[in-house]
Structure formats: structure tokens, C-alpha cells
Amino acid sequence: MGLYVHHNEDGTTTGRNEDTGFTVTLADEEEVKRQLYEDAGWEYTPPPPPAPPGVHRFCLMDEWSGTGGIDDERYARLRARPPEGCVPADRGGFALECERPGKSLLDAVAGTVAEIRREHGVVMNSLGVEKPQEWFGADDKDGHAARIVAHLLLMTARHASLLGYGRKDLVRLLDATGVR
């Protein structure tokens, strides 16, 4: 089954259920999603209300190959004492659903990843973004596009270390791009 949502240039959202041919275009994206789910016979759960200013919601995961589920013994201490604002979750593997303060999403993620590594010796290396190449919402510094950036940076750091690259190599590459 394929449910697709597309953001139109005029600010509307179009949703389509490929199986039934049902298509709807509305200004309210959540109503489009609700109608798509209803057409597919699925229960729709609306998103939670927005986080307060300066607080960011994200999911951290350890996607290291061979990780066990939420009950894996490697995460026992982290399950027992997760960082404030984070709750252990099962996302097909160990994950933390977090609502943490920060100047930006990247700041909140960086602080949380550092705290987990320092206090538990675990490096969370993903935000669980399934299709990072599907770029949208680039005008929202703390929205989906920011989650993609954080996910790719965490994934890159992990994969680079497996290849023998260190921090200096990654910083050199970033500096070469001219990013400020």
C-alpha cells in the first residue's frame, strides 16, 4: 500500500492512496493525512502539540549492526537512567524518544548524544530518518530538514570511524566546503 503526501507550491497539501486512487488536496496537512488513513482503514493518531520554545523533540537510535531490541543488556543502565526528557522506546531496536532543551535542534541532539556517551558509554548514531534524500521543509531550522542533517552527521561520524577516519578528517572535509 502506498500513501503519499506532497506539499504544493501554493501552500496546500495533496495526499494520494495509490491502492484506491483516493486523492485529496487541502490547506491543512493533518486533515489530508487523517483522510488518507481513514481511506486506507488505518487508525490516525494526530501529532502531539508543539514543544515549547527552546525545546526540541527527536528520537535517538543506536543503529550499530547487531544491536538487540530494547531489552538488550548493553542498554540496561541507559534504560534505568535515561537523560532527563528522554524515554526508552522500541523502534525495532533500542531508541530514546527525547524532548530536550537547546538553542537549536542540532544543539539539543549534540548535548544529548554527548551526555549519553559520557555517562553510559553508548554512542547513539541515528535519528531514525528513513529516507534522508527526501528533502523538504528546508526553511525550518529545527524541523524535518534539521533532523535529516543531524541524522546524516551522526551516521557519517559512525561510518567514518569504521573506516579509520578521525575528527580532524571530518572537520577538514567540512572546512573544505566553506560552510560557516
C-alpha positions in Angstrom: 0.0 0.0 0.0 1.3 3.4 -0.8 0.1 6.6 0.9 1.8 9.7 -0.5 1.8 13.3 0.7 3.0 16.1 -1.4 3.5 19.8 -0.4 2.3 22.1 -3.2 3.8 25.4 -4.2 0.5 27.2 -3.3 0.8 26.1 0.4 -1.7 23.2 0.1 -1.0 19.5 0.6 -2.1 16.7 -1.7 -2.4 13.2 -0.4 -3.0 10.0 -2.5 -3.7 6.4 -1.7 -2.2 4.5 -4.6 -4.3 1.4 -3.9 -7.7 3.0 -4.0 -7.0 6.1 -6.1 -8.3 8.3 -3.4 -6.8 11.8 -3.7 -7.4 14.9 -1.5 -5.9 18.4 -1.6 -6.4 20.7 1.4 -4.6 23.6 3.2 -4.5 21.5 6.4 -1.8 18.8 6.1 -3.0 16.9 9.2 -6.5 16.7 7.7 -5.1 15.3 4.5 -3.2 12.6 6.5 -6.3 11.8 8.5 -8.4 11.3 5.4 -5.7 9.2 3.8 -5.5 7.0 6.9 -9.3 6.7 7.0 -9.5 5.7 3.4 -6.8 3.0 4.0 -8.7 1.7 7.0 -6.0 2.7 9.4 -6.3 4.5 12.8 -4.9 8.0 12.6 -3.1 9.5 15.6 -2.6 13.2 15.4 0.9 14.6 16.3 1.5 15.9 19.8 1.1 19.6 20.4 4.2 21.6 19.5 7.0 21.6 22.0 7.5 24.9 24.0 10.0 27.4 22.5 13.6 26.3 23.0 12.6 22.6 23.4 13.1 20.0 20.7 11.6 16.6 20.1 13.7 13.9 18.4 14.3 10.1 18.5 17.9 8.9 19.1 18.7 5.3 18.0 21.7 3.1 18.0 21.8 1.5 14.6 25.0 -0.3 15.1 24.7 -3.6 13.2 24.0 -6.5 15.6 22.2 -4.4 18.2 19.4 -6.2 20.0 16.0 -4.9 20.9 15.0 -2.6 23.7 15.9 -5.3 26.2 19.5 -5.7 25.0 21.8 -5.8 28.1 24.1 -3.1 26.5 21.3 -0.6 27.3 20.4 -1.7 30.8 22.0 1.4 32.5 20.6 3.7 29.9 17.1 2.2 30.2 17.3 2.6 34.0 18.6 6.2 33.9 17.9 7.8 30.6 18.8 11.5 30.2 16.2 13.9 31.6 13.5 14.4 29.0 14.1 11.0 27.2 12.1 7.8 27.4 13.3 4.4 26.2 11.3 3.1 23.2 11.3 0.1 20.9 11.8 1.1 17.3 12.9 -2.3 16.1 15.9 -1.7 18.3 16.8 0.4 21.2 15.7 4.1 20.9 15.2 7.1 23.1 12.3 9.5 22.5 13.6 12.8 23.7 12.2 16.3 24.4 15.2 18.3 25.3 16.2 22.0 25.5 18.6 23.6 23.1 19.3 26.7 21.1 18.5 24.6 18.0 17.6 21.0 17.2 21.3 20.3 16.5 22.3 21.8 19.8 19.8 19.6 21.7 20.8 16.5 19.8 24.6 17.2 20.4 24.1 17.7 24.1 22.0 14.6 24.5 24.4 12.4 22.4 27.4 13.7 24.5 25.6 13.1 27.8 24.7 9.5 26.8 28.3 8.8 25.6 29.8 10.3 28.8 27.5 8.8 31.3 26.7 5.4 29.7 29.4 4.7 27.1 26.9 4.3 24.3 27.0 6.3 21.1 23.6 6.9 19.6 24.3 7.2 15.9 20.9 7.9 14.3 17.8 9.9 14.4 15.9 7.2 12.6 15.4 9.1 9.4 14.3 6.5 6.9 14.7 8.4 3.6 17.2 11.3 4.2 17.3 12.0 0.5 13.7 13.2 0.6 14.5 16.8 1.5 11.6 19.2 2.4 11.0 21.9 4.9 14.4 23.4 4.3 13.2 26.8 5.6 12.7 25.4 9.2 16.0 25.3 11.0 14.5 23.0 13.7 12.1 20.9 11.6 12.4 17.8 9.5 15.3 19.1 7.4 17.3 19.7 10.6 16.6 16.1 11.7 18.0 14.9 8.4 21.1 16.9 8.9 21.6 15.6 12.4 20.9 12.1 11.3 23.4 12.3 8.5 26.1 13.8 10.7 25.7 11.1 13.3 25.7 8.4 10.7 28.7 9.9 9.0 30.7 10.0 12.2 30.0 6.4 12.9 30.8 5.2 9.4 33.9 7.4 9.2 35.3 5.9 12.4 34.7 2.4 11.0 36.9 3.3 8.0 39.6 4.8 10.2 38.8 8.5 9.7 39.0 10.7 12.8 37.6 14.0 13.9 40.3 16.0 12.1 39.5 14.3 8.8 35.8 15.1 9.1 36.4 18.7 10.2 38.9 19.2 7.3 36.2 18.0 4.9 33.6 20.3 6.4 36.0 23.2 6.3 36.8 22.5 2.6 33.1 23.0 1.8 33.2 26.6 3.0 30.4 26.1 5.4 30.4 28.8 8.1 
